[in-house]
Amino acid sequence: MTHASPAPLPHRVKGWCPGALRPMATGDGLLVRLRISGGRLSADRLAAVAALARRHGNGLVDQSQRANLQLRGVTERAWPDLIAALGDLGLLDADAEAEAIRNIVPSPLAGCDPTAPVDGAAIAEDLERRLGADPTLKALPGKFGFLVDEGGLFPLDGTATDIRLTGLPDSRVLIALGGSAATAVPAAIVPEAQAGAAAVALAQAYLALRQPEERRLAALLARIGAPALVRAAGLAPIEAPPPAPQRGAAPVVGFHPLPSRDGRGFLLLAAPFGRWDADQLDALADLARRFGDGDLRLTPGRTVVLSGIAVAARAAALAAAAGAGIVTTPQDARLAVVACAGRPDCSSGLQPARTDAARFAAAAARLPGGGVRLHVSGCPKGCARPGPSAVTLVGREAGYDLVLNGAADQSPQESALSAEDVLARLAALADKGRP
């Protein structure tokens, strides 16, 4: 990537998705978001990012739902030096506008999954190149995004986006628009080699046809329909959706063997409540060097894939990760909770969401069901989880609102709960087998 020169800080304006070249002011300083190309970092690069987080920030790095890394606590004085160092690492775009449109969620196992029917790494690389080559695409809204799911062992079904590219047998790609795998509209099927060009053509058609208020693709589709957009992009609308491929669920935290990989597989490790500290990033880099192939892959589930792990080394690698405070088993109570930064890290935070999440985790893990059962939001925006959860806590000045089987923007069943009140409610719900 191009080594960009830092421009004057524009971070006081609200309403965009932050980046490295356009950071956002938060409660603990500037938030500097790194959009990692292909979601893949070498161990040496990750260790360098950890060092920069210590030197120029507060040593904390959040992992976003789009598989990005967010350095926290950066001061305005330190930001230019941080930008220069990120440029030296090849982690910057030419300008803030180019950075903003490079919003691609990649396949976490791209390049190492022998079951994938298409090459997700090549598709993502081609798409990224095409996005950067067309200056008109800088007009795309900041949240407009793409997703590449190569159709293998790591489905990205739950991640919603504007343009989804999913690998199909016979080197084909299904393009679906405006949502998750369950809600996006199947729109076209193209050869693998044309997937990147087709995605860009659809983005160009969106810009040509949208109204100013239609800032996401789903809004345009509601007005004109998917076939009209597909035709405007010069593509053939799909006649009937193909049968859904038989794929398993997304892998859980732990070790997973890969077929035809000489007894090697991958580790899936989770950031505690979506946040790493610099020491944990160093530990991940060390694990990749000692036990893996030297690469780390970020996922939208706030997890990291370490590839090339020998079966014989998995126990030692997992033990080392656990020793660094990293989530290594699906039974870890921290996986039952998703939380935002909250007060004081976020300027919008009304309650200390991440601190309280650690306090609530054991109680949340007793709730029925699997996966995330509790969403702790420091304010009514609900940034960490836009959709519903079994229990959602919404930070207010007077305490937490409690929403059952809903999202942060829905009406609460109770209000003004203290942390002690929340623990009591969670215990009562677990005892009753609810919600």
Secondary structure, 3 states (H helix, E strand, C coil): CCCCCCCCCCCCCCCCCCCCCCCEEECCEEEEEECCHHHEEEHHHHHHHHHHHHHHCCCEEEECCCCCEEEEEECCCCHHHHHHHHHHCCCCCCCHHHHHHCCEECCCCCCCCCCCCCCHHHHHHHHHHHHHHCHHHHHCCCCCCEEEECCCCCCCCCCCEEEEEEEECCCEEEEEEEECCCCCEEEEEEEHHHHHHHHHHHHHHHHHHCCCCCCCHHHHHHHHCHHHHHHHCCCCCCCCCCCCCCCCCCCCCEEEECCCCCCEEEEEEECHHHEEEHHHHHHHHHHHHHHCCCEEEECCCCEEEEEEEEHHHHHHHHHHHHHCCCECCCCCHHHHEEECCCCCCCCCCCCCHHHHHHHHHHHHHCCCCCCCCEEEECCCCCCCCCCCEEEEEEEECCEEEEEEEECCCCCCCEEEECHHHHHHHHHHHHHCCCC
